[in-house]
Amino acid sequence: MKYLYIVNYWVPFPSSEYGGTVSLIAESDAEAFEILSNCDDFDERYTDRIMERVINAHKFALANEENSRIIDLFIT
């Protein structure tokens, strides 16, 4: 079973003054972390904060099978 994750962005002020959200599909918290930590769009200095945000993310079970991936990235 796969889940839709809505993850709060993890880079602190002042690097990311307003924050953001990342929507992704993954089978588990571990897979969500792997997808996010391998994404080139994020600052590697804050990778240690990703798992906490994944664990606290809103998660929704998907009825249909989907490929694991980032669906939407909104960062200010």
Biopython code that builds the backbone (N, CA, C, O; Angstrom):
import numpy as np
from Bio.PDB.StructureBuilder import StructureBuilder

atoms = [
    (1, "MET", "N", (0.841, -1.180, 0.000)),
    (1, "MET", "CA", (0.000, 0.000, 0.000)),
    (1, "MET", "C", (0.882, 1.238, 0.000)),
    (1, "MET", "O", (1.896, 1.296, 0.695)),
    (2, "LYS", "N", (0.484, 2.211, -0.780)),
    (2, "LYS", "CA", (1.217, 3.481, -0.848)),
    (2, "LYS", "C", (0.399, 4.574, -0.173)),
    (2, "LYS", "O", (-0.816, 4.468, -0.012)),
    (3, "TYR", "N", (1.116, 5.631, 0.216)),
    (3, "TYR", "CA", (0.509, 6.743, 0.925)),
    (3, "TYR", "C", (0.882, 8.064, 0.273)),
    (3, "TYR", "O", (1.958, 8.208, -0.308)),
    (4, "LEU", "N", (-0.021, 9.014, 0.381)),
    (4, "LEU", "CA", (0.267, 10.393, 0.022)),
    (4, "LEU", "C", (0.764, 11.073, 1.286)),
    (4, "LEU", "O", (0.062, 11.094, 2.297)),
    (5, "TYR", "N", (1.951, 11.622, 1.238)),
    (5, "TYR", "CA", (2.551, 12.341, 2.357)),
    (5, "TYR", "C", (2.494, 13.831, 2.061)),
    (5, "TYR", "O", (2.833, 14.265, 0.960)),
    (6, "ILE", "N", (2.066, 14.610, 3.045)),
    (6, "ILE", "CA", (2.132, 16.066, 2.981)),
    (6, "ILE", "C", (3.134, 16.472, 4.062)),
    (6, "ILE", "O", (2.819, 16.444, 5.252)),
    (7, "VAL", "N", (4.329, 16.845, 3.643)),
    (7, "VAL", "CA", (5.452, 17.070, 4.552)),
    (7, "VAL", "C", (5.745, 18.565, 4.651)),
    (7, "VAL", "O", (5.840, 19.253, 3.634)),
    (8, "ASN", "N", (5.886, 19.062, 5.875)),
    (8, "ASN", "CA", (6.310, 20.455, 6.084)),
    (8, "ASN", "C", (7.795, 20.574, 5.769)),
    (8, "ASN", "O", (8.595, 19.710, 6.129)),
    (9, "TYR", "N", (8.145, 21.657, 5.094)),
    (9, "TYR", "CA", (9.537, 21.892, 4.731)),
    (9, "TYR", "C", (10.393, 22.059, 5.985)),
    (9, "TYR", "O", (9.912, 22.592, 6.985)),
    (10, "TRP", "N", (11.626, 21.623, 5.954)),
    (10, "TRP", "CA", (12.445, 21.476, 7.155)),
    (10, "TRP", "C", (13.604, 22.438, 7.296)),
    (10, "TRP", "O", (14.355, 22.323, 8.265)),
    (11, "VAL", "N", (13.792, 23.375, 6.390)),
    (11, "VAL", "CA", (14.906, 24.316, 6.501)),
    (11, "VAL", "C", (14.468, 25.486, 7.371)),
    (11, "VAL", "O", (13.443, 26.109, 7.094)),
    (12, "PRO", "N", (15.230, 25.796, 8.418)),
    (12, "PRO", "CA", (14.824, 26.824, 9.380)),
    (12, "PRO", "C", (15.038, 28.255, 8.879)),
    (12, "PRO", "O", (15.781, 28.495, 7.927)),
    (13, "PHE", "N", (14.371, 29.191, 9.544)),
    (13, "PHE", "CA", (14.579, 30.616, 9.337)),
    (13, "PHE", "C", (16.033, 30.929, 9.680)),
    (13, "PHE", "O", (16.508, 30.352, 10.658)),
    (14, "PRO", "N", (16.768, 31.751, 9.010)),
    (14, "PRO", "CA", (16.364, 32.629, 7.925)),
    (14, "PRO", "C", (16.577, 32.028, 6.539)),
    (14, "PRO", "O", (16.274, 32.683, 5.542)),
    (15, "SER", "N", (17.087, 30.809, 6.449)),
    (15, "SER", "CA", (17.321, 30.213, 5.125)),
    (15, "SER", "C", (16.033, 30.043, 4.340)),
    (15, "SER", "O", (16.008, 30.220, 3.122)),
    (16, "SER", "N", (14.960, 29.696, 5.048)),
    (16, "SER", "CA", (13.653, 29.537, 4.416)),
    (16, "SER", "C", (12.656, 30.296, 5.274)),
    (16, "SER", "O", (12.039, 29.729, 6.176)),
    (17, "GLU", "N", (12.504, 31.560, 4.994)),
    (17, "GLU", "CA", (11.741, 32.450, 5.854)),
    (17, "GLU", "C", (10.288, 32.031, 6.030)),
    (17, "GLU", "O", (9.735, 32.176, 7.121)),
    (18, "TYR", "N", (9.668, 31.520, 4.992)),
    (18, "TYR", "CA", (8.240, 31.231, 5.067)),
    (18, "TYR", "C", (7.899, 29.748, 5.088)),
    (18, "TYR", "O", (6.766, 29.396, 5.415)),
    (19, "GLY", "N", (8.822, 28.878, 4.758)),
    (19, "GLY", "CA", (8.563, 27.447, 4.791)),
    (19, "GLY", "C", (7.992, 26.926, 3.500)),
    (19, "GLY", "O", (8.289, 27.436, 2.420)),
    (20, "GLY", "N", (7.163, 25.897, 3.619)),
    (20, "GLY", "CA", (6.557, 25.294, 2.448)),
    (20, "GLY", "C", (6.105, 23.886, 2.734)),
    (20, "GLY", "O", (6.161, 23.423, 3.873)),
    (21, "THR", "N", (5.654, 23.202, 1.696)),
    (21, "THR", "CA", (5.218, 21.817, 1.819)),
    (21, "THR", "C", (5.709, 21.014, 0.620)),
    (21, "THR", "O", (5.931, 21.545, -0.468)),
    (22, "VAL", "N", (5.867, 19.726, 0.858)),
    (22, "VAL", "CA", (6.233, 18.793, -0.192)),
    (22, "VAL", "C", (5.200, 17.673, -0.164)),
    (22, "VAL", "O", (4.944, 17.086, 0.887)),
    (23, "SER", "N", (4.611, 17.379, -1.312)),
    (23, "SER", "CA", (3.659, 16.275, -1.438)),
    (23, "SER", "C", (4.350, 15.161, -2.208)),
    (23, "SER", "O", (4.919, 15.387, -3.276)),
    (24, "LEU", "N", (4.294, 13.956, -1.651)),
    (24, "LEU", "CA", (4.931, 12.836, -2.319)),
    (24, "LEU", "C", (4.181, 11.544, -2.059)),
    (24, "LEU", "O", (3.373, 11.453, -1.136)),
    (25, "ILE", "N", (4.457, 10.556, -2.879)),
    (25, "ILE", "CA", (3.888, 9.225, -2.717)),
    (25, "ILE", "C", (5.014, 8.292, -2.326)),
    (25, "ILE", "O", (6.073, 8.279, -2.953)),
    (26, "ALA", "N", (4.774, 7.499, -1.268)),
    (26, "ALA", "CA", (5.769, 6.532, -0.810)),
    (26, "ALA", "C", (5.064, 5.387, -0.094)),
    (26, "ALA", "O", (3.917, 5.505, 0.338)),
    (27, "GLU", "N", (5.780, 4.282, 0.017)),
    (27, "GLU", "CA", (5.235, 3.089, 0.660)),
    (27, "GLU", "C", (5.440, 3.120, 2.176)),
    (27, "GLU", "O", (4.702, 2.472, 2.918)),
    (28, "SER", "N", (6.436, 3.867, 2.630)),
    (28, "SER", "CA", (6.759, 3.890, 4.057)),
    (28, "SER", "C", (7.487, 5.189, 4.389)),
    (28, "SER", "O", (7.888, 5.937, 3.498)),
    (29, "ASP", "N", (7.649, 5.444, 5.686)),
    (29, "ASP", "CA", (8.409, 6.610, 6.123)),
    (29, "ASP", "C", (9.846, 6.531, 5.611)),
    (29, "ASP", "O", (10.425, 7.539, 5.206)),
    (30, "ALA", "N", (10.416, 5.320, 5.636)),
    (30, "ALA", "CA", (11.797, 5.143, 5.173)),
    (30, "ALA", "C", (11.930, 5.482, 3.691)),
    (30, "ALA", "O", (12.893, 6.134, 3.288)),
    (31, "GLU", "N", (10.973, 5.046, 2.882)),
    (31, "GLU", "CA", (11.025, 5.367, 1.456)),
    (31, "GLU", "C", (10.818, 6.864, 1.228)),
    (31, "GLU", "O", (11.483, 7.452, 0.376)),
    (32, "ALA", "N", (9.909, 7.486, 1.974)),
    (32, "ALA", "CA", (9.684, 8.930, 1.862)),
    (32, "ALA", "C", (10.969, 9.685, 2.198)),
    (32, "ALA", "O", (11.335, 10.629, 1.498)),
    (33, "PHE", "N", (11.650, 9.276, 3.262)),
    (33, "PHE", "CA", (12.921, 9.901, 3.629)),
    (33, "PHE", "C", (13.942, 9.754, 2.509)),
    (33, "PHE", "O", (14.636, 10.712, 2.171)),
    (34, "GLU", "N", (14.035, 8.568, 1.935)),
    (34, "GLU", "CA", (14.997, 8.322, 0.859)),
    (34, "GLU", "C", (14.719, 9.209, -0.353)),
    (34, "GLU", "O", (15.643, 9.784, -0.929)),
    (35, "ILE", "N", (13.461, 9.319, -0.735)),
    (35, "ILE", "CA", (13.088, 10.161, -1.878)),
    (35, "ILE", "C", (13.469, 11.611, -1.611)),
    (35, "ILE", "O", (14.056, 12.273, -2.466)),
    (36, "LEU", "N", (13.134, 12.101, -0.424)),
    (36, "LEU", "CA", (13.407, 13.501, -0.093)),
    (36, "LEU", "C", (14.896, 13.781, 0.071)),
    (36, "LEU", "O", (15.382, 14.816, -0.385)),
    (37, "SER", "N", (15.618, 12.882, 0.708)),
    (37, "SER", "CA", (17.044, 13.135, 0.938)),
    (37, "SER", "C", (17.861, 13.027, -0.342)),
    (37, "SER", "O", (18.978, 13.541, -0.399)),
    (38, "ASN", "N", (17.330, 12.371, -1.370)),
    (38, "ASN", "CA", (18.029, 12.259, -2.648)),
    (38, "ASN", "C", (17.630, 13.336, -3.655)),
    (38, "ASN", "O", (18.157, 13.376, -4.767)),
    (39, "CYS", "N", (16.712, 14.198, -3.271)),
    (39, "CYS", "CA", (16.237, 15.242, -4.174)),
    (39, "CYS", "C", (17.248, 16.386, -4.229)),
    (39, "CYS", "O", (17.686, 16.880, -3.190)),
    (40, "ASP", "N", (17.615, 16.802, -5.428)),
    (40, "ASP", "CA", (18.607, 17.872, -5.612)),
    (40, "ASP", "C", (18.080, 19.260, -5.264)),
    (40, "ASP", "O", (18.862, 20.205, -5.164)),
    (41, "ASP", "N", (16.764, 19.401, -5.078)),
    (41, "ASP", "CA", (16.169, 20.715, -4.807)),
    (41, "ASP", "C", (16.325, 21.174, -3.359)),
    (41, "ASP", "O", (15.959, 22.303, -3.031)),
    (42, "PHE", "N", (16.864, 20.316, -2.484)),
    (42, "PHE", "CA", (16.920, 20.633, -1.064)),
    (42, "PHE", "C", (18.352, 20.846, -0.594)),
    (42, "PHE", "O", (19.291, 20.263, -1.136)),
    (43, "ASP", "N", (18.503, 21.679, 0.412)),
    (43, "ASP", "CA", (19.792, 21.987, 1.011)),
    (43, "ASP", "C", (20.271, 20.796, 1.844)),
    (43, "ASP", "O", (19.614, 20.406, 2.809)),
    (44, "GLU", "N", (21.411, 20.225, 1.471)),
    (44, "GLU", "CA", (21.937, 19.040, 2.150)),
    (44, "GLU", "C", (22.320, 19.289, 3.607)),
    (44, "GLU", "O", (22.434, 18.338, 4.380)),
    (45, "ARG", "N", (22.519, 20.531, 3.991)),
    (45, "ARG", "CA", (22.890, 20.824, 5.385)),
    (45, "ARG", "C", (21.790, 20.450, 6.369)),
    (45, "ARG", "O", (22.055, 20.297, 7.562)),
    (46, "TYR", "N", (20.557, 20.301, 5.887)),
    (46, "TYR", "CA", (19.433, 20.057, 6.780)),
    (46, "TYR", "C", (18.801, 18.676, 6.605)),
    (46, "TYR", "O", (17.669, 18.452, 7.033)),
    (47, "THR", "N", (19.525, 17.755, 5.982)),
    (47, "THR", "CA", (19.013, 16.401, 5.759)),
    (47, "THR", "C", (18.633, 15.722, 7.078)),
    (47, "THR", "O", (17.705, 14.915, 7.112)),
    (48, "ASP", "N", (19.340, 16.043, 8.156)),
    (48, "ASP", "CA", (19.047, 15.419, 9.454)),
    (48, "ASP", "C", (17.661, 15.787, 9.988)),
    (48, "ASP", "O", (17.187, 15.147, 10.927)),
    (49, "ARG", "N", (17.007, 16.781, 9.429)),
    (49, "ARG", "CA", (15.676, 17.199, 9.887)),
    (49, "ARG", "C", (14.536, 16.535, 9.116)),
    (49, "ARG", "O", (13.377, 16.638, 9.516)),
    (50, "ILE", "N", (14.858, 15.856, 8.014)),
    (50, "ILE", "CA", (13.814, 15.323, 7.143)),
    (50, "ILE", "C", (12.986, 14.239, 7.825)),
    (50, "ILE", "O", (11.757, 14.284, 7.761)),
    (51, "MET", "N", (13.621, 13.270, 8.476)),
    (51, "MET", "CA", (12.874, 12.140, 9.038)),
    (51, "MET", "C", (11.841, 12.599, 10.053)),
    (51, "MET", "O", (10.723, 12.085, 10.062)),
    (52, "GLU", "N", (12.185, 13.547, 10.901)),
    (52, "GLU", "CA", (11.219, 14.077, 11.877)),
    (52, "GLU", "C", (9.991, 14.627, 11.157)),
    (52, "GLU", "O", (8.861, 14.389, 11.585)),
    (53, "ARG", "N", (10.205, 15.354, 10.077)),
    (53, "ARG", "CA", (9.090, 15.930, 9.322)),
    (53, "ARG", "C", (8.277, 14.850, 8.619)),
    (53, "ARG", "O", (7.056, 14.971, 8.518)),
    (54, "VAL", "N", (8.929, 13.798, 8.132)),
    (54, "VAL", "CA", (8.217, 12.683, 7.494)),
    (54, "VAL", "C", (7.335, 11.965, 8.517)),
    (54, "VAL", "O", (6.178, 11.659, 8.230)),
    (55, "ILE", "N", (7.867, 11.700, 9.688)),
    (55, "ILE", "CA", (7.100, 11.008, 10.736)),
    (55, "ILE", "C", (5.881, 11.823, 11.139)),
    (55, "ILE", "O", (4.822, 11.256, 11.408)),
    (56, "ASN", "N", (6.014, 13.144, 11.186)),
    (56, "ASN", "CA", (4.909, 14.014, 11.599)),
    (56, "ASN", "C", (4.015, 14.470, 10.446)),
    (56, "ASN", "O", (3.090, 15.255, 10.652)),
    (57, "ALA", "N", (4.285, 13.988, 9.249)),
    (57, "ALA", "CA", (3.513, 14.399, 8.066)),
    (57, "ALA", "C", (2.091, 13.850, 8.120)),
    (57, "ALA", "O", (1.824, 12.840, 8.772)),
    (58, "HIS", "N", (1.191, 14.528, 7.426)),
    (58, "HIS", "CA", (-0.146, 13.976, 7.202)),
    (58, "HIS", "C", (0.017, 12.885, 6.159)),
    (58, "HIS", "O", (0.679, 13.086, 5.141)),
    (59, "LYS", "N", (-0.598, 11.708, 6.415)),
    (59, "LYS", "CA", (-0.481, 10.569, 5.506)),
    (59, "LYS", "C", (-1.871, 10.077, 5.149)),
    (59, "LYS", "O", (-2.735, 9.925, 6.013)),
    (60, "PHE", "N", (-2.073, 9.829, 3.864)),
    (60, "PHE", "CA", (-3.363, 9.369, 3.371)),
    (60, "PHE", "C", (-3.148, 8.124, 2.522)),
    (60, "PHE", "O", (-2.348, 8.140, 1.586)),
    (61, "ALA", "N", (-3.855, 7.051, 2.842)),
    (61, "ALA", "CA", (-3.750, 5.812, 2.067)),
    (61, "ALA", "C", (-4.336, 6.034, 0.676)),
    (61, "ALA", "O", (-5.366, 6.691, 0.523)),
    (62, "LEU", "N", (-3.676, 5.484, -0.322)),
    (62, "LEU", "CA", (-4.128, 5.618, -1.705)),
    (62, "LEU", "C", (-4.904, 4.368, -2.123)),
    (62, "LEU", "O", (-4.512, 3.246, -1.801)),
    (63, "ALA", "N", (-6.000, 4.572, -2.838)),
    (63, "ALA", "CA", (-6.821, 3.455, -3.303)),
    (63, "ALA", "C", (-6.192, 2.769, -4.507)),
    (63, "ALA", "O", (-6.323, 1.556, -4.670)),
    (64, "ASN", "N", (-5.511, 3.536, -5.350)),
    (64, "ASN", "CA", (-4.895, 2.991, -6.557)),
    (64, "ASN", "C", (-3.388, 2.907, -6.392)),
    (64, "ASN", "O", (-2.800, 3.670, -5.626)),
    (65, "GLU", "N", (-2.766, 1.988, -7.102)),
    (65, "GLU", "CA", (-1.312, 1.853, -7.073)),
    (65, "GLU", "C", (-0.682, 3.006, -7.857)),
    (65, "GLU", "O", (-1.088, 3.294, -8.983)),
    (66, "GLU", "N", (0.292, 3.647, -7.266)),
    (66, "GLU", "CA", (0.991, 4.778, -7.876)),
    (66, "GLU", "C", (2.492, 4.560, -7.735)),
    (66, "GLU", "O", (2.937, 3.824, -6.854)),
    (67, "ASN", "N", (3.267, 5.195, -8.596)),
    (67, "ASN", "CA", (4.722, 5.171, -8.480)),
    (67, "ASN", "C", (5.152, 6.114, -7.364)),
    (67, "ASN", "O", (4.577, 7.189, -7.189)),
    (68, "SER", "N", (6.159, 5.705, -6.617)),
    (68, "SER", "CA", (6.704, 6.558, -5.563)),
    (68, "SER", "C", (7.443, 7.719, -6.206)),
    (68, "SER", "O", (8.271, 7.531, -7.098)),
    (69, "ARG", "N", (7.128, 8.935, -5.733)),
    (69, "ARG", "CA", (7.741, 10.120, -6.326)),
    (69, "ARG", "C", (7.280, 11.376, -5.595)),
    (69, "ARG", "O", (6.318, 11.338, -4.828)),
    (70, "ILE", "N", (7.964, 12.478, -5.834)),
    (70, "ILE", "CA", (7.509, 13.781, -5.377)),
    (70, "ILE", "C", (6.472, 14.255, -6.373)),
    (70, "ILE", "O", (6.714, 14.262, -7.580)),
    (71, "ILE", "N", (5.311, 14.653, -5.863)),
    (71, "ILE", "CA", (4.224, 15.122, -6.715)),
    (71, "ILE", "C", (4.263, 16.631, -6.867)),
    (71, "ILE", "O", (4.105, 17.163, -7.966)),
    (72, "ASP", "N", (4.476, 17.318, -5.742)),
    (72, "ASP", "CA", (4.428, 18.777, -5.753)),
    (72, "ASP", "C", (5.413, 19.307, -4.718)),
    (72, "ASP", "O", (5.569, 18.737, -3.638)),
    (73, "LEU", "N", (6.065, 20.395, -5.063)),
    (73, "LEU", "CA", (7.037, 21.026, -4.188)),
    (73, "LEU", "C", (6.731, 22.507, -4.148)),
    (73, "LEU", "O", (6.812, 23.190, -5.170)),
    (74, "PHE", "N", (6.378, 23.014, -2.965)),
    (74, "PHE", "CA", (6.098, 24.442, -2.800)),
    (74, "PHE", "C", (6.955, 24.944, -1.652)),
    (74, "PHE", "O", (6.699, 24.633, -0.488)),
    (75, "ILE", "N", (7.971, 25.722, -1.987)),
    (75, "ILE", "CA", (8.886, 26.256, -0.988)),
    (75, "ILE", "C", (9.055, 27.744, -1.250)),
    (75, "ILE", "O", (9.293, 28.164, -2.382)),
    (76, "THR", "N", (8.928, 28.544, -0.182)),
    (76, "THR", "CA", (9.103, 29.982, -0.328)),
    (76, "THR", "C", (10.448, 30.414, 0.185)),
    (76, "THR", "O", (10.773, 31.601, 0.142)),
]
sb = StructureBuilder()
sb.init_structure("model")
sb.init_model(0)
sb.init_chain("A")
sb.init_seg("    ")
for serial, (resi, resn, name, xyz) in enumerate(atoms, 1):
    if name == "N":
        sb.init_residue(resn, " ", resi, " ")
    sb.init_atom(name, np.array(xyz, "f"), 0.0, 1.0, " ", f" {name:<3s}", serial, name[0])
structure = sb.get_structure()
